Amino acid sequence: MVASNRTPGVIAGLSSYFLWGFLPLYFILLGTTGPWEIVSWRIVWSLVFCVGILATTKQLGPSLALLKNTRFVWLTMLAGVLIYLNWQFYIIANLTGRVLEGSLGYFINPLVTIVLGVLVLGEKLRPLQWVAMGLAAIAVVIIIVGYGEVPWLSFILAGSFGAYGLVKNRLGGKLTATQSLTFETVWLLPVAIVLIVIESLSGNLNFGDGNVGQTALLALLGPVTAIPLLLFGFAASKVPMSWMGFMQYIAPTLQFVIGAFVMHEPMPAARWIGFILVWIGLLALTLDLTRRKAR
């Protein structure tokens, strides 16, 4: 894979992580809507959004034909389960005042991604990349120690999204990002319907309750959710997982800033030290990629 062919994937990956970095601010706007309802509408409206794209581009028929491929069906089902877990626990973290714990999960996630890339896919790391990975690992340990308890939400987020990236990589270029996300949300639709019914019966459903602004924000969860995931899916099929792992520090860095300075969550010295170490690692990675490009 030559560097010029990787450029669109790198741009898509960077874009997805910047969008994800600002996502906690969107959840703040949703006010009293609970995590179960939010994830339900993420599934429903993401599916509607993706089907609309496929229909507009006249790819709906060819996409349905792909269901004959059993491998695609199983891989997209697995991807659907993994992204559901990631969505649900990420929203719980954001709505329970644990944005920094969610941020920690995505600081750990690149390590999971890189390890999967090396162990499962046989990717190789160059010396400066090993340095960056080592600094990131030390940073994660320092942040965990400073956190004072086992951040189980962080580990769930890191593991689920790391595995999701691996599954998307295995799909490769056989499915477009839109096709893959469409299938993933199709498999999750029954889960969304059940959750919506439960929320409605319990009187906790906010969608369509007369608050037009709230309903609109919930409906917009479709493009808000789908666009960065589509960019991520495209990137994961075009660039090595080790590259994706390093780029993933963008989102937790932005989430870290939001948690500390917007949500005003506690930020002891250990978190600052870990944050600085991560950026030193990123500097090493940038230097390595710059040298490679100059050759």
BAVOMI-538659 format. One record per atom (N, C-alpha, C): x, z, y; residue number from 1. Coordinates in nm, 3 decimals. Example, Ala and Ser with C-alpha at 12.3 -4.5 7.8 and 13.67 -1.06 7.14 Angstrom:
# residues 2
east  up  north  nr
1.319  0.780  -0.569  1
1.230  0.780  -0.450  1
1.320  0.780  -0.330  1
1.285  0.708  -0.225  2
1.367  0.714  -0.106  2
1.290  0.787  0.003  2
# end
This chain:
# residues 295
east  up  north  nr
0.086  0.000  -0.119  1
0.000  0.000  0.000  1
0.089  0.000  0.124  1
0.091  -0.105  0.200  2
0.177  -0.115  0.317  2
0.118  -0.035  0.431  2
0.207  0.000  0.528  3
0.165  0.087  0.638  3
0.052  0.027  0.719  3
0.055  -0.108  0.743  4
-0.048  -0.170  0.825  4
-0.186  -0.157  0.762  4
-0.191  -0.155  0.627  5
-0.319  -0.140  0.559  5
-0.370  0.004  0.567  5
-0.279  0.097  0.593  6
-0.319  0.237  0.601  6
-0.370  0.275  0.738  6
-0.337  0.198  0.840  7
-0.372  0.235  0.977  7
-0.522  0.260  0.997  7
-0.614  0.172  0.952  8
-0.757  0.202  0.969  8
-0.797  0.332  0.901  8
-0.739  0.359  0.783  9
-0.770  0.483  0.713  9
-0.723  0.606  0.789  9
-0.604  0.598  0.848  10
-0.551  0.710  0.926  10
-0.639  0.736  1.048  10
-0.680  0.629  1.118  11
-0.766  0.643  1.235  11
-0.900  0.706  1.195  11
-0.957  0.659  1.084  12
-1.084  0.713  1.037  12
-1.070  0.861  1.000  12
-0.960  0.894  0.933  13
-0.939  1.033  0.894  13
-0.925  1.125  1.014  13
-0.845  1.085  1.111  14
-0.828  1.166  1.232  14
-0.960  1.185  1.305  14
-1.039  1.078  1.313  15
-1.169  1.084  1.382  15
-1.262  1.182  1.312  15
-1.265  1.178  1.179  16
-1.354  1.267  1.104  16
-1.318  1.413  1.129  16
-1.191  1.445  1.133  17
-1.150  1.584  1.150  17
-1.175  1.635  1.292  17
-1.163  1.548  1.392  18
-1.196  1.589  1.528  18
-1.345  1.619  1.540  18
-1.428  1.536  1.479  19
-1.572  1.560  1.483  19
-1.608  1.690  1.411  19
-1.549  1.712  1.294  20
-1.575  1.836  1.221  20
-1.526  1.958  1.299  20
-1.420  1.941  1.374  21
-1.367  2.053  1.450  21
-1.465  2.110  1.551  21
-1.549  2.022  1.606  22
-1.645  2.066  1.708  22
-1.783  2.098  1.649  22
-1.798  2.086  1.516  23
-1.928  2.106  1.454  23
-1.987  2.246  1.474  23
-1.906  2.353  1.476  24
-1.966  2.486  1.498  24
-2.048  2.495  1.627  24
-2.009  2.421  1.730  25
-2.085  2.423  1.854  25
-2.226  2.368  1.835  25
-2.239  2.271  1.744  26
-2.372  2.213  1.717  26
-2.461  2.316  1.649  26
-2.403  2.391  1.556  27
-2.484  2.492  1.486  27
-2.529  2.602  1.580  27
-2.451  2.630  1.683  28
-2.492  2.729  1.782  28
-2.622  2.685  1.850  28
-2.633  2.554  1.875  29
-2.752  2.500  1.941  29
-2.878  2.513  1.856  29
-2.861  2.528  1.723  30
-2.977  2.534  1.634  30
-3.045  2.670  1.635  30
-2.988  2.764  1.708  31
-3.055  2.892  1.731  31
-3.089  2.969  1.606  31
-3.219  2.992  1.586  32
-3.265  3.081  1.478  32
-3.284  3.010  1.344  32
-3.258  2.882  1.336  33
-3.274  2.810  1.210  33
-3.177  2.865  1.106  33
-3.228  2.894  0.986  34
-3.147  2.954  0.882  34
-3.058  2.853  0.810  34
-2.957  2.903  0.738  35
-2.861  2.814  0.670  35
-2.923  2.728  0.561  35
-3.026  2.779  0.494  36
-3.087  2.701  0.385  36
-3.167  2.584  0.441  36
-3.236  2.607  0.553  37
-3.310  2.496  0.614  37
-3.214  2.393  0.673  37
-3.108  2.440  0.735  38
-3.012  2.347  0.796  38
-2.952  2.255  0.691  38
-2.908  2.311  0.578  39
-2.845  2.226  0.477  39
-2.948  2.130  0.416  39
-3.074  2.172  0.410  40
-3.179  2.084  0.358  40
-3.196  1.960  0.445  40
-3.202  1.984  0.576  41
-3.220  1.870  0.667  41
-3.093  1.788  0.679  41
-2.978  1.848  0.655  42
-2.853  1.769  0.650  42
-2.862  1.667  0.537  42
-2.914  1.710  0.424  43
-2.928  1.620  0.309  43
-3.030  1.510  0.339  43
-3.148  1.552  0.382  44
-3.258  1.456  0.404  44
-3.222  1.352  0.508  44
-3.178  1.396  0.625  45
-3.153  1.302  0.734  45
-3.024  1.223  0.716  45
-2.930  1.278  0.640  46
-2.812  1.199  0.607  46
-2.850  1.084  0.515  46
-2.939  1.112  0.422  47
-2.987  1.007  0.332  47
-3.061  0.899  0.410  47
-3.149  0.940  0.500  48
-3.224  0.844  0.582  48
-3.128  0.759  0.664  48
-3.029  0.823  0.724  49
-2.931  0.753  0.808  49
-2.853  0.650  0.726  49
-2.807  0.691  0.608  50
-2.727  0.601  0.524  50
-2.811  0.485  0.470  50
-2.932  0.514  0.427  51
-3.020  0.406  0.379  51
-3.048  0.308  0.492  51
-3.063  0.360  0.613  52
-3.084  0.272  0.728  52
-2.967  0.179  0.751  52
-2.845  0.233  0.734  53
-2.725  0.149  0.750  53
-2.722  0.041  0.642  53
-2.749  0.081  0.518  54
-2.745  -0.015  0.407  54
-2.852  -0.123  0.425  54
-2.970  -0.084  0.471  55
-3.077  -0.181  0.491  55
-3.043  -0.277  0.605  55
-2.987  -0.223  0.713  56
-2.952  -0.305  0.829  56
-2.844  -0.406  0.795  56
-2.749  -0.365  0.713  57
-2.637  -0.453  0.675  57
-2.667  -0.534  0.549  57
-2.792  -0.525  0.501  58
-2.837  -0.599  0.383  58
-2.754  -0.566  0.258  58
-2.719  -0.438  0.248  59
-2.642  -0.392  0.132  59
-2.723  -0.300  0.041  59
-2.854  -0.286  0.068  60
-2.934  -0.194  -0.011  60
-2.950  -0.243  -0.155  60
-2.981  -0.371  -0.170  61
-2.996  -0.428  -0.305  61
-2.868  -0.420  -0.386  61
-2.756  -0.469  -0.333  62
-2.629  -0.459  -0.406  62
-2.590  -0.314  -0.437  62
-2.628  -0.223  -0.347  63
-2.594  -0.082  -0.370  63
-2.672  -0.026  -0.488  63
-2.801  -0.060  -0.496  64
-2.882  -0.014  -0.609  64
-2.831  -0.069  -0.741  64
-2.776  -0.189  -0.736  65
-2.721  -0.250  -0.858  65
-2.602  -0.171  -0.911  65
-2.534  -0.098  -0.823  66
-2.418  -0.020  -0.865  66
-2.456  0.098  -0.955  66
-2.584  0.132  -0.956  67
-2.630  0.242  -1.040  67
-2.617  0.209  -1.189  67
-2.594  0.084  -1.220  68
-2.572  0.044  -1.359  68
-2.436  0.093  -1.409  68
-2.348  0.125  -1.316  69
-2.215  0.173  -1.353  69
-2.219  0.324  -1.373  69
-2.213  0.366  -1.497  70
-2.225  0.508  -1.531  70
-2.117  0.592  -1.465  70
-1.996  0.538  -1.455  71
-1.885  0.612  -1.394  71
-1.916  0.644  -1.248  71
-1.970  0.547  -1.175  72
-2.006  0.570  -1.035  72
-2.113  0.677  -1.023  72
-2.210  0.671  -1.113  73
-2.320  0.768  -1.110  73
-2.266  0.909  -1.128  73
-2.183  0.931  -1.229  74
-2.132  1.065  -1.256  74
-2.040  1.115  -1.144  74
-1.954  1.026  -1.094  75
-1.863  1.066  -0.987  75
-1.939  1.102  -0.859  75
-2.041  1.024  -0.825  76
-2.117  1.055  -0.703  76
-2.203  1.180  -0.723  76
-2.248  1.204  -0.846  77
-2.319  1.330  -0.873  77
-2.227  1.449  -0.852  77
-2.105  1.438  -0.906  78
-2.008  1.546  -0.889  78
-1.974  1.566  -0.742  78
-1.954  1.455  -0.670  79
-1.925  1.463  -0.527  79
-2.042  1.529  -0.453  79
-2.164  1.498  -0.494  80
-2.282  1.558  -0.431  80
-2.285  1.709  -0.449  80
-2.256  1.756  -0.570  81
-2.254  1.900  -0.596  81
-2.148  1.969  -0.510  81
-2.030  1.908  -0.503  82
-1.919  1.968  -0.428  82
-1.948  1.972  -0.279  82
-2.006  1.864  -0.226  83
-2.032  1.863  -0.082  83
-2.148  1.956  -0.047  83
-2.242  1.974  -0.141  84
-2.349  2.070  -0.117  84
-2.292  2.212  -0.104  84
-2.205  2.249  -0.197  85
-2.142  2.382  -0.191  85
-2.068  2.399  -0.059  85
-1.995  2.295  -0.020  86
-1.919  2.303  0.104  86
-2.010  2.319  0.225  86
-2.114  2.237  0.232  87
-2.208  2.245  0.344  87
-2.272  2.383  0.351  87
-2.323  2.431  0.236  88
-2.400  2.555  0.236  88
-2.317  2.674  0.282  88
-2.197  2.686  0.227  89
-2.115  2.802  0.261  89
-2.053  2.788  0.400  89
-2.029  2.666  0.443  90
-1.978  2.647  0.579  90
-2.082  2.689  0.682  90
-2.207  2.652  0.658  91
-2.314  2.689  0.750  91
-2.335  2.840  0.750  91
-2.328  2.901  0.631  92
-2.339  3.047  0.624  92
-2.229  3.113  0.707  92
-2.108  3.061  0.696  93
-1.996  3.117  0.773  93
-2.023  3.107  0.922  93
-2.074  2.993  0.966  94
-2.098  2.972  1.109  94
-2.212  3.057  1.163  94
-2.315  3.077  1.081  95
-2.434  3.149  1.129  95
-2.424  3.300  1.112  95
-2.321  3.348  1.045  96
-2.304  3.492  1.025  96
-2.183  3.545  1.100  96
-2.138  3.472  1.202  97
-2.028  3.519  1.285  97
-1.893  3.516  1.217  97
-1.876  3.421  1.123  98
-1.747  3.411  1.052  98
-1.687  3.272  1.068  98
-1.688  3.223  1.191  99
-1.629  3.092  1.219  99
-1.480  3.091  1.185  99
-1.411  3.202  1.215  100
-1.268  3.209  1.184  100
-1.242  3.209  1.034  100
-1.332  3.268  0.956  101
-1.317  3.264  0.811  101
-1.338  3.121  0.760  101
-1.432  3.051  0.823  102
-1.449  2.910  0.789  102
-1.326  2.829  0.828  102
-1.270  2.862  0.944  103
-1.148  2.795  0.988  103
-1.035  2.820  0.890  103
-1.023  2.942  0.842  104
-0.920  2.976  0.743  104
-0.937  2.892  0.617  104
-1.062  2.870  0.576  105
-1.087  2.788  0.458  105
-1.031  2.649  0.473  105
-1.043  2.594  0.592  106
-0.993  2.458  0.614  106
-0.844  2.456  0.647  106
-0.785  2.573  0.678  107
-0.639  2.580  0.682  107
-0.584  2.579  0.539  107
-0.654  2.647  0.447  108
-0.612  2.650  0.307  108
-0.637  2.514  0.240  108
-0.743  2.448  0.281  109
-0.785  2.323  0.217  109
-0.676  2.216  0.206  109
-0.596  2.192  0.312  110
-0.490  2.091  0.297  110
-0.392  2.124  0.185  110
-0.365  2.253  0.164  111
-0.277  2.291  0.054  111
-0.339  2.252  -0.080  111
-0.469  2.276  -0.092  112
-0.540  2.237  -0.214  112
-0.534  2.086  -0.232  112
-0.557  2.013  -0.122  113
-0.555  1.867  -0.127  113
-0.418  1.814  -0.167  113
-0.314  1.871  -0.106  114
-0.178  1.825  -0.136  114
-0.142  1.855  -0.281  114
-0.176  1.975  -0.328  115
-0.146  2.013  -0.466  115
-0.218  1.920  -0.563  115
-0.344  1.888  -0.535  116
-0.419  1.796  -0.620  116
-0.355  1.657  -0.618  116
-0.311  1.615  -0.500  117
-0.247  1.484  -0.489  117
-0.119  1.476  -0.571  117
-0.042  1.585  -0.570  118
0.086  1.588  -0.643  118
0.062  1.604  -0.794  118
-0.023  1.700  -0.833  119
-0.042  1.732  -0.974  119
-0.131  1.633  -1.048  119
-0.239  1.590  -0.983  120
-0.335  1.503  -1.050  120
-0.301  1.355  -1.031  120
-0.262  1.319  -0.910  121
-0.240  1.177  -0.881  121
-0.093  1.137  -0.886  121
-0.005  1.234  -0.903  122
0.138  1.202  -0.914  122
0.202  1.157  -0.784  122
0.145  1.197  -0.669  123
0.204  1.160  -0.542  123
0.332  1.239  -0.517  123
0.423  1.181  -0.441  124
0.552  1.243  -0.413  124
0.560  1.288  -0.267  124
0.624  1.403  -0.247  125
0.645  1.452  -0.112  125
0.792  1.440  -0.075  125
0.819  1.401  0.048  126
0.955  1.393  0.098  126
0.998  1.531  0.150  126
1.129  1.552  0.172  127
1.179  1.685  0.209  127
1.107  1.750  0.327  127
1.088  1.675  0.436  128
1.021  1.734  0.552  128
0.875  1.767  0.523  128
0.814  1.690  0.433  129
0.677  1.720  0.393  129
0.672  1.851  0.314  129
0.773  1.874  0.230  130
0.781  2.002  0.159  130
0.798  2.118  0.258  130
0.879  2.095  0.361  131
0.898  2.198  0.464  131
0.764  2.230  0.532  131
0.691  2.124  0.568  132
0.562  2.143  0.634  132
0.465  2.217  0.543  132
0.465  2.182  0.416  133
0.376  2.248  0.321  133
0.413  2.395  0.303  133
0.544  2.423  0.297  134
0.590  2.561  0.283  134
0.551  2.646  0.402  134
0.567  2.592  0.522  135
0.528  2.665  0.643  135
0.377  2.690  0.645  135
0.302  2.590  0.602  136
0.157  2.606  0.598  136
0.116  2.714  0.499  136
0.183  2.717  0.384  137
0.152  2.819  0.283  137
0.183  2.959  0.336  137
0.297  2.974  0.403  138
0.333  3.103  0.462  138
0.230  3.144  0.567  138
0.188  3.047  0.647  139
0.088  3.074  0.751  139
-0.042  3.125  0.691  139
-0.085  3.061  0.582  140
-0.209  3.102  0.517  140
-0.198  3.245  0.464  140
-0.084  3.279  0.404  141
-0.064  3.415  0.352  141
-0.070  3.516  0.465  141
-0.003  3.486  0.576  142
-0.003  3.577  0.691  142
-0.144  3.597  0.745  142
-0.218  3.487  0.756  143
-0.356  3.495  0.807  143
-0.443  3.578  0.714  143
-0.425  3.561  0.582  144
-0.505  3.636  0.485  144
-0.473  3.786  0.495  144
-0.344  3.818  0.504  145
-0.304  3.959  0.516  145
-0.362  4.018  0.644  145
-0.354  3.943  0.753  146
-0.409  3.989  0.879  146
-0.559  4.002  0.876  146
-0.624  3.923  0.790  147
-0.770  3.927  0.780  147
-0.818  4.060  0.722  147
-0.735  4.117  0.630  148
-0.766  4.250  0.581  148
-0.853  4.257  0.459  148
-0.904  4.145  0.410  149
-0.985  4.143  0.290  149
-0.982  4.003  0.229  149
-1.029  3.992  0.107  150
-1.030  3.861  0.042  150
-1.138  3.774  0.107  150
-1.099  3.667  0.172  151
-1.197  3.580  0.240  151
-1.259  3.480  0.141  151
-1.358  3.528  0.066  152
-1.413  3.444  -0.041  152
-1.478  3.317  0.013  152
-1.536  3.325  0.132  153
-1.593  3.203  0.192  153
-1.485  3.098  0.216  153
-1.368  3.143  0.258  154
-1.257  3.051  0.283  154
-1.215  2.978  0.157  154
-1.204  3.053  0.046  155
-1.160  2.992  -0.079  155
-1.263  2.895  -0.135  155
-1.391  2.927  -0.119  156
-1.496  2.835  -0.165  156
-1.491  2.705  -0.084  156
-1.476  2.718  0.047  157
-1.470  2.599  0.132  157
-1.347  2.514  0.099  157
-1.234  2.579  0.080  158
-1.110  2.506  0.051  158
-1.119  2.435  -0.083  158
-1.165  2.506  -0.185  159
-1.172  2.448  -0.319  159
-1.273  2.336  -0.330  159
-1.392  2.356  -0.272  160
-1.498  2.256  -0.284  160
-1.461  2.127  -0.210  160
-1.403  2.141  -0.091  161
-1.372  2.019  -0.016  161
-1.247  1.950  -0.068  161
-1.152  2.028  -0.120  162
-1.035  1.967  -0.181  162
-1.075  1.885  -0.303  162
-1.162  1.940  -0.387  163
-1.209  1.867  -0.506  163
-1.294  1.748  -0.465  163
-1.371  1.763  -0.358  164
-1.453  1.651  -0.308  164
-1.364  1.535  -0.266  164
-1.254  1.566  -0.197  165
-1.162  1.461  -0.156  165
-1.101  1.389  -0.276  165
-1.071  1.465  -0.382  166
-1.015  1.404  -0.503  166
-1.114  1.310  -0.568  166
-1.240  1.351  -0.575  167
-1.344  1.265  -0.634  167
-1.360  1.138  -0.551  167
-1.361  1.152  -0.419  168
-1.373  1.034  -0.332  168
-1.253  0.941  -0.351  168
-1.136  0.999  -0.373  169
-1.018  0.917  -0.397  169
-1.031  0.840  -0.528  169
-1.088  0.904  -0.628  170
-1.106  0.839  -0.759  170
-1.207  0.725  -0.751  170
-1.302  0.735  -0.660  171
-1.396  0.625  -0.639  171
-1.325  0.505  -0.578  171
-1.217  0.533  -0.504  172
-1.135  0.427  -0.447  172
-1.214  0.332  -0.359  172
-1.182  0.205  -0.370  173
-1.248  0.105  -0.288  173
-1.366  0.039  -0.357  173
-1.409  0.096  -0.471  174
-1.519  0.036  -0.547  174
-1.654  0.054  -0.480  174
-1.668  0.165  -0.408  175
-1.789  0.192  -0.331  175
-1.751  0.206  -0.185  175
-1.835  0.157  -0.096  176
-1.811  0.184  0.045  176
-1.845  0.330  0.072  176
-1.796  0.381  0.184  177
-1.824  0.520  0.219  177
-1.974  0.544  0.233  177
-2.047  0.445  0.287  178
-2.192  0.458  0.304  178
-2.262  0.461  0.170  178
-2.222  0.375  0.079  179
-2.283  0.373  -0.054  179
-2.262  0.505  -0.126  179
-2.140  0.555  -0.120  180
-2.109  0.680  -0.189  180
-2.191  0.796  -0.134  180
-2.196  0.810  -0.001  181
-2.271  0.919  0.059  181
-2.421  0.904  0.033  181
-2.468  0.781  0.028  182
-2.609  0.759  -0.004  182
-2.642  0.813  -0.141  182
-2.561  0.780  -0.240  183
-2.584  0.829  -0.375  183
-2.573  0.980  -0.382  183
-2.473  1.036  -0.314  184
-2.454  1.181  -0.316  184
-2.578  1.253  -0.264  184
-2.635  1.205  -0.154  185
-2.752  1.271  -0.097  185
-2.878  1.240  -0.177  185
-2.883  1.127  -0.245  186
-2.997  1.098  -0.333  186
-3.005  1.204  -0.442  186
-2.890  1.234  -0.504  187
-2.889  1.335  -0.612  187
-2.924  1.472  -0.559  187
-2.895  1.499  -0.431  188
-2.923  1.631  -0.373  188
-3.064  1.643  -0.316  188
-3.134  1.532  -0.306  189
-3.267  1.534  -0.244  189
-3.363  1.634  -0.310  189
-3.370  1.643  -0.444  190
-3.459  1.744  -0.505  190
-3.425  1.886  -0.461  190
-3.295  1.916  -0.447  191
-3.253  2.049  -0.401  191
-3.306  2.073  -0.259  191
-3.292  1.972  -0.173  192
-3.339  1.985  -0.035  192
-3.489  2.008  -0.029  192
-3.563  1.935  -0.111  193
-3.710  1.948  -0.111  193
-3.751  2.089  -0.154  193
-3.687  2.140  -0.259  194
-3.719  2.274  -0.306  194
-3.691  2.378  -0.198  194
-3.576  2.366  -0.130  195
-3.541  2.461  -0.025  195
-3.638  2.454  0.092  195
-3.679  2.332  0.128  196
-3.774  2.316  0.239  196
-3.909  2.379  0.204  196
-3.954  2.360  0.081  197
-4.081  2.419  0.037  197
-4.073  2.571  0.040  197
-3.963  2.626  -0.008  198
-3.946  2.772  -0.008  198
-3.946  2.826  0.134  198
-3.873  2.760  0.224  199
-3.869  2.804  0.364  199
-4.006  2.794  0.430  199
-4.080  2.689  0.397  200
-4.214  2.670  0.453  200
-4.310  2.779  0.404  200
-4.306  2.809  0.273  201
-4.396  2.910  0.217  201
-4.364  3.049  0.270  201
-4.237  3.071  0.305  202
-4.197  3.201  0.357  202
-4.217  3.212  0.508  202
-4.261  3.102  0.571  203
-4.287  3.102  0.714  203
-4.162  3.093  0.800  203
-4.052  3.048  0.741  204
-3.926  3.042  0.815  204
-3.885  2.900  0.856  204
-3.972  2.802  0.831  205
-3.937  2.663  0.860  205
-3.947  2.636  1.010  205
-3.838  2.591  1.070  206
-3.835  2.564  1.213  206
-3.867  2.419  1.247  206
-3.840  2.328  1.155  207
-3.863  2.186  1.182  207
-4.012  2.158  1.199  207
-4.049  2.095  1.312  208
-4.188  2.060  1.336  208
-4.277  2.176  1.373  208
-4.217  2.287  1.421  209
-4.297  2.405  1.454  209
-4.346  2.405  1.599  209
-4.329  2.291  1.666  210
-4.372  2.281  1.804  210
-4.258  2.281  1.904  210
-4.142  2.322  1.860  211
-4.023  2.319  1.946  211
-3.959  2.182  1.931  211
-3.987  2.093  2.027  212
-3.941  1.955  2.017  212
-3.788  1.946  2.016  212
-3.724  2.025  2.103  213
-3.578  2.022  2.109  213
-3.514  2.063  1.978  213
-3.565  2.171  1.918  214
-3.512  2.219  1.792  214
-3.532  2.117  1.680  214
-3.650  2.058  1.678  215
-3.681  1.956  1.575  215
-3.590  1.836  1.591  215
-3.566  1.795  1.715  216
-3.478  1.680  1.739  216
-3.336  1.709  1.694  216
-3.287  1.831  1.722  217
-3.152  1.868  1.680  217
-3.140  1.870  1.528  217
-3.244  1.915  1.460  218
-3.242  1.916  1.313  218
-3.245  1.774  1.257  218
-3.321  1.685  1.322  219
-3.326  1.546  1.278  219
-3.192  1.477  1.300  219
-3.124  1.514  1.408  220
-2.994  1.453  1.438  220
-2.883  1.502  1.345  220
-2.916  1.600  1.258  221
-2.819  1.643  1.159  221
-2.778  1.527  1.068  221
-2.865  1.425  1.059  222
-2.832  1.307  0.978  222
-2.704  1.239  1.025  222
-2.706  1.181  1.146  223
-2.583  1.117  1.195  223
-2.470  1.215  1.220  223
-2.501  1.337  1.266  224
-2.397  1.436  1.291  224
-2.322  1.468  1.161  224
-2.394  1.471  1.050  225
-2.333  1.498  0.920  225
-2.268  1.374  0.861  225
-2.341  1.262  0.867  226
-2.299  1.142  0.795  226
-2.178  1.073  0.857  226
-2.174  1.066  0.990  227
-2.066  0.988  1.054  227
-1.927  1.040  1.018  227
-1.897  1.171  1.034  228
-1.764  1.216  0.994  228
-1.738  1.203  0.844  228
-1.843  1.223  0.762  229
-1.825  1.208  0.618  229
-1.797  1.063  0.579  229
-1.862  0.970  0.647  230
-1.837  0.829  0.621  230
-1.694  0.793  0.660  230
-1.650  0.845  0.773  231
-1.513  0.821  0.816  231
-1.414  0.882  0.716  231
-1.446  1.003  0.670  232
-1.360  1.069  0.571  232
-1.357  0.991  0.440  232
-1.475  0.946  0.393  233
-1.481  0.871  0.269  233
-1.400  0.743  0.276  233
-1.406  0.675  0.390  234
-1.327  0.553  0.410  234
-1.178  0.587  0.408  234
-1.141  0.694  0.479  235
-1.000  0.732  0.488  235
-0.945  0.773  0.351  235
-1.024  0.849  0.274  236
-0.978  0.900  0.145  236
-0.948  0.788  0.047  236
-1.012  0.673  0.064  237
-0.989  0.561  -0.026  237
-0.875  0.471  0.020  237
-0.821  0.498  0.140  238
-0.719  0.409  0.198  238
-0.581  0.472  0.212  238
-0.574  0.605  0.220  239
-0.445  0.669  0.242  239
-0.419  0.772  0.134  239
-0.293  0.809  0.107  240
-0.260  0.909  0.006  240
-0.325  1.043  0.037  240
-0.358  1.118  -0.069  241
-0.420  1.248  -0.050  241
-0.328  1.344  0.026  241
-0.196  1.329  0.008  242
-0.104  1.417  0.080  242
-0.116  1.396  0.230  242
-0.135  1.271  0.274  243
-0.156  1.243  0.417  243
-0.285  1.306  0.465  243
-0.392  1.290  0.385  244
-0.521  1.348  0.421  244
-0.508  1.500  0.434  244
-0.429  1.560  0.345  245
-0.412  1.704  0.350  245
-0.354  1.752  0.480  245
-0.253  1.682  0.530  246
-0.191  1.724  0.655  246
-0.283  1.699  0.775  246
-0.356  1.588  0.774  247
-0.447  1.560  0.885  247
-0.558  1.664  0.896  247
-0.590  1.730  0.785  248
-0.702  1.823  0.784  248
-0.677  1.947  0.869  248
-0.557  1.967  0.919  249
-0.533  2.082  1.005  249
-0.599  2.068  1.142  249
-0.639  1.947  1.177  250
-0.702  1.926  1.308  250
-0.833  2.003  1.318  250
-0.919  1.987  1.217  251
-1.051  2.052  1.222  251
-1.042  2.204  1.227  251
-0.966  2.270  1.137  252
-0.962  2.416  1.147  252
-0.897  2.468  1.274  252
-0.806  2.390  1.332  253
-0.746  2.432  1.458  253
-0.852  2.438  1.568  253
-0.934  2.334  1.575  254
-1.042  2.332  1.674  254
-1.143  2.442  1.645  254
-1.177  2.461  1.517  255
-1.271  2.567  1.480  255
-1.213  2.705  1.513  255
-1.083  2.719  1.495  256
-1.015  2.844  1.528  256
-1.032  2.876  1.676  256
-1.011  2.775  1.760  257
-1.025  2.793  1.904  257
-1.169  2.830  1.941  257
-1.265  2.764  1.876  258
-1.406  2.793  1.904  258
-1.440  2.935  1.862  258
-1.395  2.974  1.740  259
-1.424  3.108  1.692  259
-1.363  3.216  1.780  259
-1.240  3.192  1.827  260
-1.170  3.294  1.904  260
-1.215  3.300  2.050  260
-1.234  3.183  2.112  261
-1.257  3.181  2.257  261
-1.401  3.151  2.299  261
-1.480  3.095  2.208  262
-1.621  3.071  2.239  262
-1.709  3.177  2.175  262
-1.684  3.203  2.045  263
-1.762  3.305  1.974  263
-1.702  3.444  1.992  263
-1.579  3.450  2.045  264
-1.510  3.577  2.073  264
-1.497  3.665  1.948  264
-1.463  3.604  1.836  265
-1.435  3.680  1.714  265
-1.297  3.743  1.727  265
-1.273  3.856  1.657  266
-1.142  3.923  1.665  266
-1.028  3.830  1.623  266
-0.917  3.837  1.695  267
-0.803  3.751  1.664  267
-0.675  3.833  1.677  267
-0.637  3.905  1.570  268
-0.514  3.986  1.575  268
-0.390  3.900  1.576  268
-0.276  3.965  1.592  269
-0.149  3.893  1.603  269
-0.118  3.807  1.482  269
-0.159  3.853  1.362  270
-0.131  3.777  1.239  270
-0.191  3.637  1.245  270
-0.309  3.626  1.303  271
-0.373  3.495  1.312  271
-0.297  3.404  1.407  271
-0.246  3.462  1.516  272
-0.166  3.382  1.608  272
-0.038  3.334  1.540  272
0.026  3.421  1.465  273
0.150  3.383  1.396  273
0.123  3.270  1.297  273
0.017  3.285  1.219  274
-0.018  3.181  1.123  274
-0.049  3.049  1.192  274
-0.122  3.056  1.301  275
-0.157  2.937  1.378  275
-0.031  2.864  1.426  275
0.066  2.940  1.478  276
0.190  2.880  1.529  276
0.270  2.817  1.416  276
0.277  2.884  1.300  277
0.349  2.828  1.186  277
0.289  2.696  1.139  277
0.156  2.688  1.141  278
0.089  2.564  1.101  278
0.132  2.450  1.193  278
0.137  2.477  1.321  279
0.174  2.371  1.414  279
0.322  2.333  1.405  279
0.408  2.427  1.368  280
0.547  2.393  1.342  280
0.555  2.299  1.221  280
0.474  2.329  1.119  281
0.469  2.242  1.002  281
0.420  2.103  1.037  281
0.320  2.096  1.123  282
0.268  1.966  1.166  282
0.373  1.889  1.245  282
0.454  1.962  1.324  283
0.562  1.897  1.397  283
0.663  1.835  1.301  283
0.694  1.908  1.193  284
0.785  1.854  1.091  284
0.726  1.730  1.026  284
0.597  1.733  0.999  285
0.531  1.617  0.938  285
0.533  1.498  1.032  285
0.504  1.522  1.158  286
0.505  1.414  1.257  286
0.642  1.350  1.268  286
0.745  1.434  1.267  287
0.882  1.384  1.271  287
0.913  1.297  1.149  287
0.866  1.340  1.033  288
0.890  1.265  0.909  288
0.820  1.129  0.914  288
0.692  1.129  0.957  289
0.616  1.003  0.961  289
0.674  0.909  1.066  289
0.724  0.964  1.179  290
0.784  0.883  1.284  290
0.910  0.815  1.234  290
0.991  0.890  1.161  291
1.113  0.832  1.105  291
1.082  0.721  1.007  291
0.982  0.743  0.924  292
0.945  0.642  0.824  292
0.896  0.515  0.891  292
0.819  0.531  0.999  293
0.765  0.414  1.069  293
0.874  0.336  1.139  293
0.978  0.407  1.184  294
1.086  0.340  1.258  294
1.176  0.258  1.168  294
1.170  0.280  1.036  295
1.257  0.208  0.943  295
1.207  0.067  0.916  295
# end
